[in-house]
Amino acid sequence: MASNRLVGVCLLFMEDQQRTFYPGLFNFGVLPAHRNRRIAANMLKRALTVLHSEYPIMRLGLLQGTYAELLYYNLGFMPADVEVEACVLPTSEINLLKSFR
C-alpha cells in the first residue's frame, strides 16, 4: 500500500448457462516480489464473500500441478468434471506470426 502500486489482480466473469448465471474466475496473479503474502488467497476470499449471497457456485479452470491448484483446494474448492483441451500452433503458423513484426 505504501507505494500505491497494483501488485495483484483477480478477474471474474459471468457464465450464462440457459439463463442461469454463474460467476467464474478468469485469472488472477500477483507480482513475484509480493508472492507468499496470502494476497492471492485474500483476493479469492473477497470475491467469494461478495458473490456468496447471490451465487452458490463459482467456476474456474486450472492447469493441474500449478501453485494455483493447491490454493484452490486450500480454499475449499472441489474437483469437478475434468476437461482436457490440447492446443497446438503449427510451425507454419508461428512463421506467419513472426512476419507481422
C-alpha positions, -999 to 999 in steps of 0.1 A, spaced: 0 0 0 28 24 7 39 25 -29 4 28 -44 13 1 -69 -11 -26 -82 5 -59 -70 -23 -83 -78 -54 -88 -99 -84 -111 -97 -105 -112 -129 -140 -127 -128 -166 -134 -155 -203 -144 -156 -212 -176 -174 -247 -179 -189 -260 -214 -189 -295 -214 -202 -304 -181 -185 -287 -192 -152 -257 -172 -145 -226 -184 -126 -196 -164 -117 -162 -178 -127 -126 -170 -120 -110 -159 -153 -75 -153 -140 -55 -140 -111 -19 -131 -104 4 -114 -80 37 -97 -89 67 -120 -80 81 -96 -54 48 -98 -35 41 -135 -36 38 -157 -5 20 -130 14 -15 -145 10 -25 -117 -14 -40 -142 -39 -58 -161 -12 -73 -129 2 -84 -117 -33 -102 -150 -39 -117 -150 -4 -130 -115 -10 -145 -125 -44 -162 -155 -28 -175 -134 1 -190 -107 -22 -206 -133 -46 -217 -159 -20 -251 -144 -11 -263 -144 -47 -245 -173 -63 -240 -207 -48 -212 -218 -72 -181 -202 -86 -164 -219 -116 -128 -219 -125 -104 -237 -148 -68 -246 -139 -38 -263 -151 -31 -293 -129 2 -292 -110 3 -254 -106 6 -235 -74 -30 -222 -80 -43 -258 -77 -32 -261 -41 -46 -227 -33 -80 -236 -47 -81 -268 -26 -70 -249 5 -99 -225 0 -124 -254 -2 -128 -258 -40 -135 -294 -50 -127 -311 -83 -155 -314 -109 -155 -330 -143 -121 -329 -159 -119 -311 -192 -88 -315 -213 -80 -292 -241 -49 -295 -262 -39 -265 -283 -11 -266 -308 2 -240 -331 18 -255 -363 52 -243 -372 38 -227 -404 15 -205 -383 44 -195 -360 64 -183 -391 33 -164 -402 31 -147 -368 67 -137 -370 61 -120 -403 38 -95 -386 66 -79 -365 
